[in-house]
């Protein structure tokens, strides 16, 4: 038994200390711990448990396999949107890589090797896997081991004192569209893409959140989207400006999803139509990845244009949930009215043209949607009128002397 440091191929010692001992079955165990004091303390604990005949540390880790911990963790996160949309693909690779291994065998070096292996593995589209994607996958593993410690399935998290297992990211996007580019781009978008792009520009929501948005998450009466974010798993309210209210009131409600494909399901991706629309709009792409226009650019565009139009920095951070956790807590005092004023700053940018009001076209047998508001507001060519809709959601002719941009709040909400 003892503690030691490992050397790399150049003969240079690393910072991590290891323990070397044999378990009660005679099997040699080499385990990465961290600082020397922690390694010596761990080894002393092992010696004491062997001497006293308890062996609780060794037994716990020798009996629990990686697969058992993975199954238990997936059972807890299976219903979370971020797992469903961004990480479910990752599980088969974990199962294959660590199949049959006990948790005590997974140390710093095993995780480092796995990280390097994932970085060299192309994506399903044949493109190089980014450092950010690998970091997301490693974060999933780290959270799983943290739960394993709390559940008593593993004694120590191998990610402790191992921040260098995560790549330092340098792929931050710097590009944002100008107001003229936004209008040109929207004009060039096909029918299915246009409302998706407008929603991104006005709300700053991420692509996965928009594509998976459901009608039950929208409260048209209060002008809010109550969303569980795919990336963070947190639920927050997104305030809608007048243009977004008009857009949503005039989208046909065909199924539970707000922006469905022709099969009533969320689009898997819109990359091809997105890039084709950019080309049609005459917006030049950059060869530099940091300046290349992707869907996430619309989130930066929302922040940039809000700031250019005079929005308070604190309000912008709160509006698009861009702040750190500490910053989010600090700004929780911002009122809904204050957030609504921030949202209204971009009103008119995307030139929303309503057509016939929200048409209650539901899929056969769908029970997801409730009654569509009977009062609709329509704005076209800078003239707004309102009236009680017919059975197809179509309003009557414009009333004489109608007030400009007059809007009636819907009489029903769609999320209850």
C-alpha positions, 0 to 999 in steps of 0.5 A, spaced: 500 500 500 502 507 498 501 513 495 504 516 488 504 520 482 504 518 475 509 520 470 507 522 463 511 519 457 516 525 458 517 523 465 514 529 468 509 528 474 502 530 474 498 534 480 494 528 482 496 523 487 494 516 487 493 510 492 495 503 491 492 497 495 489 490 495 482 489 496 480 483 501 479 479 495 486 480 493 485 484 487 490 490 486 486 497 486 490 503 483 485 509 484 486 517 483 484 521 489 487 528 488 492 532 493 497 528 497 493 529 503 487 526 501 490 520 498 494 519 504 487 520 508 483 515 503 489 510 504 488 510 512 481 509 511 482 503 507 487 500 512 483 501 518 477 498 514 481 492 512 484 491 519 477 492 523 474 487 518 469 492 516 471 493 508 465 498 507 469 503 502 471 497 498 465 493 498 461 499 496 465 501 490 466 493 488 459 491 488 456 497 484 457 497 476 457 503 472 451 500 468 447 500 475 449 508 476 447 510 469 440 506 469 438 509 476 440 516 473 437 516 467 430 514 471 431 520 474 432 525 468 428 521 463 423 526 462 427 532 462 427 536 456 434 537 455 436 530 456 430 528 451 433 533 446 440 533 447 443 527 451 439 521 450 443 520 443 449 519 448 447 514 453 449 508 448 456 510 447 457 510 455 454 503 455 459 501 450 465 504 453 464 503 460 460 496 460 461 491 466 466 496 469 465 497 477 465 504 479 472 504 483 475 502 476 473 509 473 478 514 475 481 521 472 485 517 467 479 513 464 475 519 464 481 523 460 481 517 455 474 517 454 474 525 453 479 524 448 476 519 444 469 523 444 473 529 441 476 524 435 469 521 434 465 525 428 458 527 429 452 523 426 453 528 420 460 527 419 463 533 422 468 534 427 465 534 434 466 541 438 469 542 444 463 545 447 459 538 445 464 534 449 464 538 455 456 537 455 457 530 455 462 530 460 458 535 464 452 529 464 457 524 467 459 529 472 452 530 474 451 522 474 457 521 479 455 527 484 448 523 484 452 517 485 455 519 491 449 522 494 445 515 493 451 512 496 453 508 490 460 511 490 464 513 495 468 519 491 466 523 485 472 522 480 471 529 477 473 532 484 479 536 483 479 535 475 476 541 472 482 540 467 478 534 464 473 540 461 476 543 454 477 551 455 472 553 449 474 558 444 468 558 439 464 564 442 460 567 437 461 574 435 456 576 429 449 579 430 444 581 424 443 588 423 435 591 423 436 591 415 439 584 415 433 581 420 428 584 415 431 582 409 432 575 412 425 574 414 422 576 407 427 571 404 424 565 409 419 560 407 413 559 410 414 554 415 421 558 417 418 565 418 415 565 424 420 561 427 425 566 426 421 572 428 420 568 435 427 567 436 429 575 434 423 577 439 424 572 445 432 570 444 430 563 445 434 557 443 433 553 437 431 547 441 426 551 446 423 554 440 422 548 436 419 544 442 414 549 444 407 547 445 401 551 446 400 549 453 406 553 455 403 559 452 398 564 456 395 569 451 391 572 456 397 574 460 402 575 454 407 570 457 411 563 455 412 559 461 417 555 459 422 549 462 428 551 458 432 545 455 439 547 456 438 549 464 432 545 466 429 551 469 422 554 468 422 561 467 417 566 464 418 570 457 414 576 456 411 577 449 411 584 445 405 586 441 408 583 435 409 576 438 402 576 441 399 578 434 404 572 431 401 567 435 394 569 435 394 568 428 398 561 427 394 555 426 393 551 432 394 544 428 397 540 434 400 541 441 406 544 438 406 551 436 411 550 430 410 543 427 412 539 421 407 536 416 407 530 421 405 534 427 412 533 430 417 538 432 422 539 426 429 535 427 433 541 424 432 547 420 439 548 418 438 547 410 432 552 409 436 557 414 442 557 410 438 557 403 434 563 406 440 567 408 443 566 401 437 568 398 437 574 402 444 576 400 447 576 407 454 574 406 457 568 410 464 568 414 469 563 413 471 564 420 467 560 425 466 565 430 463 570 425 458 565 421 451 566 422 447 560 425 441 560 428 444 562 435 446 568 432 439 570 432 439 570 440 445 574 440 441 579 435 436 580 440 441 582 445 444 586 440 438 590 438 435 591 445 441 594 447 442 598 441 435 601 442 436 603 449 434 597 453 438 597 460 443 592 460 440 588 467 433 588 463 436 585 457 440 579 461 434 578 465 430 578 459 434 573 455 436 569 461 443 570 459 446 572 466 449 567 471 446 564 477 448 569 481 446 575 477 439 571 475 438 571 483 440 579 483 435 581 478 429 577 480 426 583 483 425 586 476 417 586 475 413 583 469 411 590 467 419 592 467 420 586 462 414 587 458 417 594 457 424 591 455 420 586 450 416 592 447 423 595 445 423 591 439 416 592 437 415 593 429 422 590 427 419 584 424 413 587 420 408 582 422 402 582 418 396 578 420 391 574 416 385 571 419 386 570 426 388 563 430 384 558 426 382 552 431 385 546 426 386 540 431 389 534 429 384 528 429 383 526 436 388 531 439 386 533 446 392 537 447 388 544 445 383 547 449 378 553 446 381 558 442 380 565 443 374 568 440 376 575 440 382 576 435 386 582 433 389 583 426 394 588 424 395 589 416 398 595 413 399 599 419 391 598 420 388 594 426 381 592 427 378 587 432 371 583 432 368 577 434 371 571 429 367 566 425 367 559 426 373 559 422 377 564 426 376 569 421 374 577 423 369 581 420 371 587 415 374 593 419 370 597 423 370 604 421 374 609 425 378 603 428 384 605 433 391 604 430 394 598 433 388 596 437 388 589 441 383 585 445 386 580 450 384 573 448 378 571 452 381 564 454 388 561 455 391 555 452 395 553 457 390 550 462 
